[in-house]
Amino acid sequence: MAEKAKYKTKQRDLLLSYLRTVPGVHVTAGDVCRHFEKDGISIGQATVYRQLEMLVDEGEVSKYNIDSTSPACFEYIDRTAHCGETACYHCKCEVCGTLFHVHCTAVTELGEHLLAHHGFTLDPRRTVFYGLCEKCRGGRDAAAGTKEAGCHAPHADGPQEVRTS
């Protein structure tokens, strides 16, 4: 199958420039439109959606559909700083809606177990765990399990929060 030609447009360049300023942050198409509108830059919503989808197809941006009630989130893939070398999973608080990244070998090991024993491949880009964040739990068991072996540091001092709206 022939690869689609990448058209370099002013809108694409502006969009990529903006996304590179917020690596590791989930933004919606609405967030992008508001950013450009605030800066006095005129880019239509349909153009933003189309460009985001092209960037997803090209592997520059990840797209997350967290649930059926939230808009799709997009994230610039900075392979040197985020989710490029290790699997990145997501947790969403069912009370406040906060979404955060989890880099944890225990979750990676779960994926390996699912593959080895159940023939199922877990897709970390589309895996979201639902529950309660520390704040919504009222701080109960705040320190429990946050510094286990295999867990990467970002969530040891609290989750790495990302916006979903």
Wavefront OBJ file of the C-alpha trace (Angstrom):
o trace
v 0.000 0.000 0.000
v 1.423 3.386 -0.940
v 2.200 5.829 1.849
v 0.164 9.021 1.866
v 2.066 12.171 1.046
v 2.567 14.495 3.993
v 1.397 17.944 3.057
v 3.281 20.623 4.910
v 0.790 23.366 5.617
v 0.914 26.420 7.838
v -1.873 24.963 9.992
v 0.000 21.672 10.401
v 3.166 23.517 11.414
v 1.255 25.658 13.923
v -0.470 22.613 15.365
v 2.760 20.637 15.725
v 4.503 23.644 17.275
v 1.744 23.942 19.855
v 1.680 20.210 20.631
v 5.452 20.187 21.140
v 5.010 22.800 23.876
v 2.734 20.444 25.827
v 4.393 16.997 25.601
v 2.813 14.406 27.860
v -0.396 16.435 28.122
v -3.704 15.278 26.715
v -5.559 17.969 24.809
v -8.851 17.874 22.984
v -9.470 19.446 19.601
v -11.483 22.055 21.519
v -8.436 22.844 23.678
v -6.362 23.332 20.535
v -8.979 25.615 18.969
v -9.207 27.705 22.169
v -5.415 28.018 22.285
v -5.232 29.373 18.750
v -8.280 31.582 19.214
v -6.707 33.084 22.353
v -3.565 33.839 20.333
v -5.611 35.426 17.554
v -4.822 32.663 15.055
v -7.655 31.599 12.791
v -7.784 27.837 12.249
v -11.134 26.174 11.694
v -12.284 23.364 13.956
v -12.617 20.966 11.014
v -9.016 21.715 10.020
v -7.823 21.022 13.572
v -9.656 17.670 13.635
v -8.366 16.716 10.184
v -4.767 17.647 11.023
v -4.885 15.825 14.371
v -6.159 12.675 12.670
v -3.393 12.901 10.040
v -0.794 13.277 12.800
v -2.254 10.207 14.518
v -1.991 8.238 11.253
v 1.636 9.359 10.892
v 2.537 8.362 14.446
v 3.324 11.906 15.607
v 0.336 12.057 17.959
v -1.533 9.470 20.034
v -5.309 9.524 20.265
v -7.159 8.365 23.360
v -10.868 7.685 23.565
v -11.201 7.459 27.328
v -14.935 6.823 27.498
v -18.095 7.442 25.536
v -18.885 10.721 27.306
v -15.508 12.463 26.946
v -14.070 13.997 23.789
v -11.077 12.264 22.257
v -7.753 13.364 23.714
v -4.605 13.827 21.685
v -1.036 13.753 22.898
v 2.186 14.657 21.134
v 4.576 11.712 21.204
v 7.925 12.941 22.462
v 9.763 9.636 22.325
v 12.675 10.984 24.362
v 10.590 12.252 27.269
v 7.345 10.324 27.438
v 5.949 6.865 26.871
v 8.401 6.159 24.058
v 10.651 3.599 25.692
v 8.391 2.084 28.340
v 4.727 1.255 28.237
v 2.523 4.048 29.461
v -0.851 3.216 30.932
v -3.571 5.578 32.048
v -5.713 5.821 35.165
v -8.912 7.828 35.301
v -10.601 8.912 38.508
v -14.306 8.117 38.379
v -15.116 11.025 40.687
v -13.122 14.036 39.447
v -12.220 12.767 35.964
v -8.473 13.337 36.378
v -6.451 11.256 33.949
v -2.836 10.423 34.717
v 0.007 8.375 33.298
v 1.401 5.304 35.006
v 4.794 3.838 34.141
v 4.889 0.670 36.221
v 6.582 -2.625 35.516
v 3.890 -4.430 37.523
v 1.351 -3.368 34.897
v 3.793 -4.328 32.144
v 4.158 -7.724 33.816
v 0.363 -8.067 33.774
v 0.487 -7.524 30.014
v 3.204 -10.166 29.689
v 1.105 -12.589 31.767
v -1.978 -11.967 29.617
v 0.043 -12.723 26.494
v 1.848 -15.801 27.829
v -1.099 -17.433 29.589
v -4.153 -16.139 27.756
v -2.897 -15.265 24.273
v -4.075 -11.678 24.703
v -1.993 -8.621 23.825
v -2.632 -5.537 25.943
v -2.411 -2.213 24.080
v -0.956 0.351 26.528
v -2.048 3.235 24.297
v -5.678 2.228 24.778
v -5.591 0.797 28.295
v -7.321 2.872 30.953
v -7.790 1.778 34.548
v -10.760 3.287 36.365
v -10.944 3.940 40.102
v -10.405 6.728 42.638
v -7.439 9.071 42.775
v -5.711 9.826 46.060
v -7.517 13.142 46.473
v -10.971 11.637 45.935
v -10.166 8.746 48.260
v -9.660 11.453 50.890
v -5.987 10.619 51.275
v -6.768 7.157 52.680
v -3.888 4.780 52.139
v -2.025 7.644 50.446
v 1.389 6.077 50.810
v 0.332 2.472 50.291
v 1.867 0.920 47.220
v 3.385 4.061 45.742
v 7.034 3.087 46.126
v 6.931 -0.570 45.202
v 9.790 -2.099 43.273
v 9.175 -1.758 39.560
v 7.140 1.420 39.798
v 8.690 4.422 38.132
v 9.073 7.633 40.107
v 6.438 9.921 38.531
v 3.629 8.583 40.688
v 5.688 8.215 43.899
v 4.951 11.846 44.753
v 1.494 11.831 43.216
v 0.167 11.057 39.751
v 1.366 12.823 36.655
v -1.915 14.498 35.840
v -3.017 15.276 32.340
v -6.051 17.281 31.258
v -9.001 15.596 29.654
v -11.099 18.662 28.900
l 1 2 3 4 5 6 7 8 9 10 11 12 13 14 15 16 17 18 19 20 21 22 23 24 25 26 27 28 29 30 31 32 33 34 35 36 37 38 39 40 41 42 43 44 45 46 47 48 49 50 51 52 53 54 55 56 57 58 59 60 61 62 63 64 65 66 67 68 69 70 71 72 73 74 75 76 77 78 79 80 81 82 83 84 85 86 87 88 89 90 91 92 93 94 95 96 97 98 99 100 101 102 103 104 105 106 107 108 109 110 111 112 113 114 115 116 117 118 119 120 121 122 123 124 125 126 127 128 129 130 131 132 133 134 135 136 137 138 139 140 141 142 143 144 145 146 147 148 149 150 151 152 153 154 155 156 157 158 159 160 161 162 163 164 165
